[in-house]
Amino acid sequence: MKKIILFLLISTNIFAQQVDTLTVFSNSMQKNIQNIVILPDNYQNQNKEFPVLYLLHGAYGDFTNWITKVPEIKEYSNQFDMIIVCPDGHPFSWYLDSPVDKSFRYETYISNELVTAIDKNYKTINSTKGRAITGLSMGGHGAFYLAFKHPDLFGATGSMSGGMNFIPFAHKKNYELANRLGSYDQFPDNWKNNTIINMTDLIAGKDLKILFDCGIDDFLYDTNIELHKKMILQKIPHDYIERPGRHTWDYWRNSIKYHVVFFDTFFKKNTN
C-alpha cells in the first residue's frame, strides 16, 4: 500500500500564502522524499481545481533551491493562479530510473508517486491540460526526459540551460553520470538511450508544448543549439530562446518569468 506522509508548514498569519513541505514515501526507492508545494493565496477560498507546474532543481541542488534562490516564484503562483511543486531529485539523479543502480528510480518517483500524491492531496486539474514541468540544468534535462517519456502526464514542458546531450561529459566525474548509467565505455547504449538529443522521436507528431532557452555564454549552450536544430529538421514545434547569460541563478531568475507566462498561456487555453 502506498504510504503518503503530509506535513504542512503554514504561517501563523492566516492571510499568509501557504507553502507546504509534502513528504512522500517512495515505494520504488523505499525512502521518504521532501517536496515544496506553493499554493496561490486564493487556494482555500475557491471551489475549483488548479493547474500544477513542476519545477526541478539542478545538479548539486535539492527541493529548497528554487524557493530559496528565487522567492519570487511564490508571487508567480499568486499572479498566475497555479500550484508550483519543487521536488527533491537528489543532487545527481538526472531524474531517471538508473539501469545500473536500482536504488535510483526518480523517473518512477516523479511521474508516478509524486504526481499521484499531489493529485490526491491538492485540488488539481488531473490531466495533461493542467500539468506542466520545467527545470534548470540537470532539471532541464529531467523536465524534457519526463515529458518526452510520459506524454500522458505532461501537456507542456520547458528547460533552462538544460543538459540536452550529456555524452560529451561521459568521462567527467563531477556530475555522477557514470554512477547512474554505468561507464560510457562499458554501457554506451545506456548513455545514448537516455540523453535528450536522442529522444526527439518520442515527441515527433505529438501535441506537446515546448519551451527551452540557454545563455550564450553557458557551457551547455552548444547542446541546446544542437537540440534546437534537430527539432527544426524533424519539424517538432517548439519555442527556443537564447540571450546573454551564463550558468547562474541570475540567468534562471530571469528565465523562469518567461516559462511561467508560457505555461500560464497553455493552461488558460486548455482549461478555460
C-alpha positions, 0 to 999 in steps of 0.5 A, spaced: 500 500 500 502 506 498 504 510 504 503 518 503 506 522 509 503 530 509 506 535 513 504 542 512 508 548 514 503 554 514 504 561 517 501 563 523 498 569 519 492 566 516 492 571 510 499 568 509 500 564 502 501 557 504 507 553 502 507 546 504 513 541 505 509 534 502 513 528 504 512 522 500 514 515 501 517 512 495 515 505 494 520 504 488 526 507 492 523 505 499 525 512 502 521 518 504 522 524 499 521 532 501 517 536 496 515 544 496 508 545 494 506 553 493 499 554 493 496 561 490 493 565 496 486 564 493 487 556 494 482 555 500 477 560 498 475 557 491 471 551 489 475 549 483 481 545 481 488 548 479 493 547 474 500 544 477 507 546 474 513 542 476 519 545 477 526 541 478 532 543 481 539 542 478 545 538 479 548 539 486 541 542 488 535 539 492 527 541 493 529 548 497 533 551 491 528 554 487 524 557 493 530 559 496 534 562 490 528 565 487 522 567 492 519 570 487 516 564 484 511 564 490 508 571 487 508 567 480 503 562 483 499 568 486 499 572 479 498 566 475 493 562 479 497 555 479 500 550 484 508 550 483 511 543 486 519 543 487 521 536 488 527 533 491 531 529 485 537 528 489 543 532 487 545 527 481 539 523 479 538 526 472 531 524 474 531 517 471 530 510 473 538 508 473 539 501 469 545 500 473 543 502 480 536 500 482 536 504 488 535 510 483 528 510 480 526 518 480 523 517 473 518 512 477 518 517 483 516 523 479 511 521 474 508 516 478 508 517 486 509 524 486 504 526 481 499 521 484 500 524 491 499 531 489 493 529 485 490 526 491 492 531 496 491 538 492 485 540 488 488 539 481 486 539 474 488 531 473 490 531 466 495 533 461 491 540 460 493 542 467 500 539 468 506 542 466 514 541 468 520 545 467 527 545 470 534 548 470 540 544 468 540 537 470 532 539 471 532 541 464 534 535 462 529 531 467 523 536 465 524 534 457 526 526 459 519 526 463 515 529 458 518 526 452 517 519 456 510 520 459 506 524 454 500 522 458 502 526 464 505 532 461 501 537 456 507 542 456 514 542 458 520 547 458 528 547 460 533 552 462 540 551 460 538 544 460 543 538 459 540 536 452 546 531 450 550 529 456 555 524 452 560 529 451 561 529 459 561 521 459 568 521 462 567 527 467 566 525 474 563 531 477 556 530 475 555 522 477 553 520 470 557 514 470 554 512 477 547 512 474 548 509 467 554 505 468 561 507 464 560 510 457 565 505 455 562 499 458 554 501 457 554 506 451 547 504 449 545 506 456 548 513 455 545 514 448 538 511 450 537 516 455 540 523 453 535 528 450 538 529 443 536 522 442 529 522 444 526 527 439 522 521 436 518 520 442 515 527 441 515 527 433 507 528 431 505 529 438 501 535 441 506 537 446 508 544 448 515 546 448 519 551 451 527 551 452 532 557 452 540 557 454 545 563 455 550 564 450 555 564 454 553 557 458 557 551 457 551 547 455 549 552 450 552 548 444 547 542 446 541 546 446 543 549 439 544 542 437 537 540 440 534 546 437 536 544 430 534 537 430 527 539 432 527 544 426 529 538 421 524 533 424 519 539 424 517 538 432 514 545 434 517 548 439 519 555 442 527 556 443 530 562 446 537 564 447 540 571 450 546 573 454 547 569 460 551 564 463 550 558 468 547 562 474 541 563 478 541 570 475 540 567 468 534 562 471 531 568 475 530 571 469 528 565 465 523 562 469 518 569 468 518 567 461 516 559 462 511 561 467 507 566 462 508 560 457 505 555 461 500 560 464 498 561 456 497 553 455 493 552 461 488 558 460 487 555 453 486 548 455 482 549 461 478 555 460 
